[in-house]
Amino acid sequence: MTDIAERNYANPDVLVSTEWVAEHLDDPSVRIVESNEDPLLYPSGHIPGAVEIDWTKDLNDQIRRDYLDKAGFEQLMSEKGISNDTTVVFYGDKNNWWAAYAFWVFQLFGHTNAKIMDGGRMKWEAEGREMTRDVPEYDATDYTAPDRDDATVRAFRDQVLAHVEAGQRLVDVRSPEEFSGERLHIPGLPNEGALRGGHIPGAANVPWSRAVNEDGTFKTAEELRGIYQEEQGLSPDDEVIAYCRIGERSSHSWFVLKYLLGFENVRNYDGSWTEWGNLVGVPIEK
């Protein structure tokens, strides 16, 4: 696989290699964060010095369906030893689904000094790199966050409906079976999550996995342009909304479009199909 710098991304600095992470394990200005779907992975072994951020426990409000607020984010950053100028590097399972999801939530609070480790946990393990079960402890920081920005990279259901009515572009990153309405969940998992199957009218089906190689690394900018721009006719000037079932797979595609291809106006609809497929009166296609 070519080096990150040779793949011609719009923003190559947002990705780092496993080699880079290995070289910065003891760098006090860097905090490595593991975010997984499987909560058993981190305690079974992780990159030395990495802290865990759990998407359900740490990033989500525990009562309503929403994310933590400004005060909650500040507390989380303080507990994880992250300051405002810390470089945060995310990695995780599922080809970095949840790493991209955590990265996206960090952008809601303006922590732009953030990166994703290309290839995720799978690549680190495949290369036989060091893992530990030791849970690090860091001094608490005095982190100051702005109010959560729900306007720039996040889309809500009413905005999605207006987007549809305006004929603007949507990318459904789920599997073809979910897109067609044959399934309500990822193939191989329980078929649950919504009362209706199908997709949002006008959406293009571009499964998230098309953006990555077998080793979990991202495809080159040329390959990605072939998928999203040449095949689907998307333009970096388009206003694009990405969605999936609960927002984690679409945060991965959002990352690809925004950072690797340089789309200026792309948002993630985190309500995704579990919200849209349960709404009364909204349009659905199969």
N, C-alpha and C positions, 0 to 999 in steps of 0.2 A: 504494500500500500504506500502511496506517495506521502511525503511529509505534509503536514497541515499547511505549511507556507506555500507549497507547490500546487495546492488544489484550487487556488484562485477564488477563495471566498470573498464576499464583500467585507466581512469583518473577521479575519482569521484569528485575531487575538482573543476571541471569545471561546476558542477551543485550546486545550492543552493536551499533550500526549502523556501516556503512562510514564515515559522516560522523564518528562518535565516534572511530574508529580514525585517520582522517586528521588529526583534531585532536590526537591523542596520540602522533604518530610520534616526537616528541622528548622524551616524558615518561619520565624515568629510573625511575619507579616502575612502568612498564608494560613487559612483554615480550610481543611479538607472536610467535606460534608458528605456522608452517605445517606441516600434516601432510597428506600426500597418499597416494593409492594409486599414482599415477604418479611414480616417483622422478626423472623428467626435468623435471618442472614447476618445481620450486624453482630449479634452476640456470638455467632458461630465463628467469626473471624472477619477482620476488616483491615483496611490500610492503617498502618501505625500512625497514631495521632489523630485519626479521623473521628469526628463526632457524628452522632446520629440525629437526623431530623425526621421524625415520623410524620407522614402526611396527614394522618387522621388525628393524632394526638397533639401535634405541635402546630400545624398550619391551619387547621380548621377550628372554627368556633364549635364548642361542645354542645350547644343547644340548638341554634338555628343553622340552616344550611348557608354558610358563608365562611369567610376567612377570619383569622384573628385581626384585631384592630391595632391601632398605633401603639397603644400601651402594651398589648400582648406581644407584638413584634419586638419592641424594645426589650422587654423582659427575656424573650427567647434568645435574642442576640447576646444580651449580657450573660445569660447562663451558659452559652456555648463559647464564651470568650471571644466574641466577634466584635470588633470596633468598627466605626464608620469607614476607616481607611483599610480595613482588612480585605485582602484578596480571597474571595470564597470560591473554592473549586468543588463542584458537585459531581458525584458519580453514583451509580446504583445498578440494580438489576433491570431486567426487561429492556435491555438496550437503552438504558438511561431514560425510560419513561418518567419515572418519579424524580429523577435528577432534574430533568427539564421542567417538570411541574414545580418543584421547589425553586428552581431558577426563576420561573415565571412569577411565583408569589413574591420573591425578593424584589422583582421589578415593580410590583405594586407599591413597594415602599422605597423605591428609588435607589436600591443598592446595586448600582451599575458595575461595580468592581467585582464581577462574577464571571465564572467560566465553567465549562463542562469538560470533564476528562473524556476524550474521544475513546470510544470502545467500552467504557463503563467497567463495571465489576468483572464481567466475563473476560475482557481482554487482560485485565490485571492478573486474574487467576490463571488464564491460559499461558501467560508468560512466566508463571512460577514465581511471581514477585512476593515479597514478604507480607504476611498477614499476622494479625495478633488478636487475642481476645481481651487484651488490656483496654479498659475504658479510660481515656485521658481525662484529666481535670485541669481546667484553665481558670485563671483569675477572672472574676466578673469584670465586665467592662461597663462604661457609662455610654451606652448607645443612644443616639438621638435620631428618631425616625420622623419623616413628614407624615401628614395624614395619608391614609391609603388612597392611591390614585386608581379609581375604578373607571376612568375615562379613556386612558391611553391605550392599554393593551388588553382590556377586558370588555366583553360584550354581554349584555343582558337580553332576556327574551324579547322585550318590546323593541329593543334596538335591532335584534335579529329579524323580527317581523317586518320592521320598516326597511331593513336591508333587502329582504325578499321582495317586498312590494316595489322597491326601486330598481329591481333587476340587477343587483350587485352580486359579486362573486362570493361563493361559499365553497369550502373544501371539507368534505366528510372523510375523515381519515380512518374510519372503521373498515372492517372486513367487507367484502362484497356481499356475504350472506346477511350481515346486519344492514347494509345499505339497501338491499332489495326487500327487507322486511321478513326474510325467511327466519332470521334469528333476532333476538332482543339483546344478546350478549355475545361476548367473544366465543368463537367456536371452541369447544372443549370444556367450557365452564357452564354453570347452571344458566338456563335460558330465562333470565329475569331482568327486571329493571325498568320496564315501561309497559303500559297497557296496550300500546299500538306499536307496530313495526313500520319500517320504511325510512324515508329520509326527508330533509327539508327541501322544498321545491327549488329546483335550479342548482342544487349542490352538485359538485363534481366529486366522484369517488376516487380518492388517491390514498390508498392504505398507507399508514405511517411507515410501514416496514420497507416500502420501496426506496426510502431515503437512505437506508443503511446497507452496508456490506455484511457478509456472513460473520465477520469477526466483531460486528457491532459498531465499527467506525462509520462515519458519514461518507457518503459518496462525494465525488468531486463536484465543484460548482457546475462544470459542463454537463455532467450526468444529471444533476438536479434541475438545471435549466431545461434539459431535454424532457424531463417528466412534467414539471409544473408549467413551464412557459410554452415549449413547442407542442407538447401533447395536449395540454389542457387550455392553452391560450391565455394563461394568466400573465399579467404585466406587473412589474414592480411599482407602477403608478396606481394600480387598482386598489380599491378598498376591499379587503378580504377578511372574512371571518372563518376560522377553523373550528371544528367541533368533533366530538366522538361520542362516548357514552357518559362519562363523568368529567372529562376535561384533561385527563392525564396524557392520553395518546395525542390529543390535539395540541397540547403544550409542546410536545416534541416536534410536530409539524410546524407550529407557530415559530419555534426556534429556528428551524430550517429556513422558512420563508423570510423571517425578519433579519436574522443575523448572517446566515450563510449566503442567501440570495439578495439581501438588501431591500426587501419590500418595506416601504415606509409606513404603510397603513394596514397592518395586519393585527387582528385581535383574536383572542381565544374566548369562545363561548363555553364557560366552564359548567353551566347548567346542562348543556349538551342534550343527548337523547333521553336521559332519565327525566329531564324536565320537559322537553318538547314533546316527547311521546306520551306524556301524561296530561298535557294541557288540553283544555276544552276549547274547541273551535278554531284551532290553528291548522293551516294547510299541511298535508302530508302527501308525499308521493311514494310509489312503490315501483 
